[in-house]
Amino acid sequence: QVQLVESGGGLAQAGGSLRLSCAASGIIFADSTVRWFRQAPGKQRELVATVSSDGRTSYLDSVKGRFTISRDNAKNTGFLQMNGLKYEDTGVYYCNILRIGSSYWGQGTRVTVSS
């Protein structure tokens, strides 16, 4: 069975950095698309970043130039490097892995940015 475990969330000051990790098991990771979502209280969940199996990336406009999504297929792990954090980045961040006909979610890791 598939399991995704996020880590790396916590408290950061505005302008600081955090690195989120998504460790996957029970899946052919290298053939999958990795995505990061986030959800702030009272708001809809939004797609933050995507990295495809061939390494192509895309980002939410508000995080471009500050966040970097990457993957280490040998470690079955995806990452989200977050620099220049803003208060508006606060929320629970979820890792999502896509394969044909399937979507898998982690439990989420909370990010809090102080103003």
Protein Blocks (a to p, Z undefined) as FASTA:
>chain_A
ZZdddehiacddehiacddddddehiafklpccddddddehiacddfbdcdfkopacddf
klgokaccdddfknopacdddehiafklgccdddddddehiacddebjaddddZZ
